[in-house]
């Protein structure tokens, strides 16, 4: 089964809304911090954390780890002549 982009976005949205609703109804009521009482905060915090990891991997680590396209080329000298 292959999902299209639209179907995948709809599935992610449904799961996110379901997680927020379940957190609202089943969250532990004795929290001491404001972010623990905000419905859906853990969902948004996790999404932001994943986005930050992807951003760091693509923007910051790519220039450090990626090599030029011809990094392993030996300059075109053939020793088989």
C-alpha positions in Angstrom: 0.0 0.0 0.0 1.5 3.3 -1.1 0.4 6.5 0.5 0.2 9.7 -1.4 1.4 12.9 0.2 -2.1 14.1 0.9 -3.1 10.8 2.5 0.0 10.9 4.7 -0.6 14.5 5.8 -4.2 13.5 6.7 -3.0 10.5 8.7 -0.5 12.6 10.6 -3.1 15.2 11.3 -5.6 12.6 12.6 -3.0 11.0 14.8 -2.0 14.5 16.2 -5.5 15.4 17.0 -6.2 12.0 18.5 -3.1 12.4 20.7 -4.1 15.9 21.8 -7.7 14.7 22.7 -6.4 11.7 24.6 -3.9 13.8 26.5 -6.7 16.2 27.4 -8.9 13.5 28.8 -6.3 11.2 30.4 -3.6 13.6 31.6 -2.6 13.4 35.2 -4.3 16.3 37.0 -1.6 17.1 39.6 1.0 18.9 37.6 2.9 21.8 39.1 4.1 23.6 35.9 2.1 25.5 33.4 3.3 23.6 30.4 2.0 20.3 31.9 -1.5 21.7 32.1 -1.6 23.0 28.5 -3.4 20.4 26.3 -1.3 19.2 23.5 1.9 20.8 24.8 3.8 17.5 24.8 2.7 16.8 21.3 3.9 20.2 20.1 7.1 20.0 22.1 7.9 16.6 20.6 7.2 17.9 17.1 9.4 20.9 17.6 12.2 18.7 19.0 12.1 16.4 15.9 12.0 19.5 13.6 15.1 20.9 15.4 17.0 17.6 15.1 16.3 17.5 11.3 17.3 21.2 11.0 20.5 20.6 12.8 21.3 17.5 10.8 20.6 19.2 7.4 21.9 22.8 8.0 24.7 22.4 10.5 26.1 18.9 10.0 25.9 18.7 6.2 28.8 21.2 5.6 30.9 19.4 8.3 30.4 15.9 7.0 29.7 16.1 3.2 32.6 15.8 0.8 32.9 17.2 -2.7 31.6 15.1 -5.5 35.1 14.3 -6.8 36.6 13.6 -3.4 37.6 10.0 -4.2 38.8 10.7 -7.7 42.5 10.2 -8.3 42.8 13.1 -10.8 42.3 11.0 -14.0 45.7 9.3 -14.1 45.4 5.8 -15.5 48.1 3.3 -14.4 46.9 0.6 -16.8 48.6 2.0 -19.9 
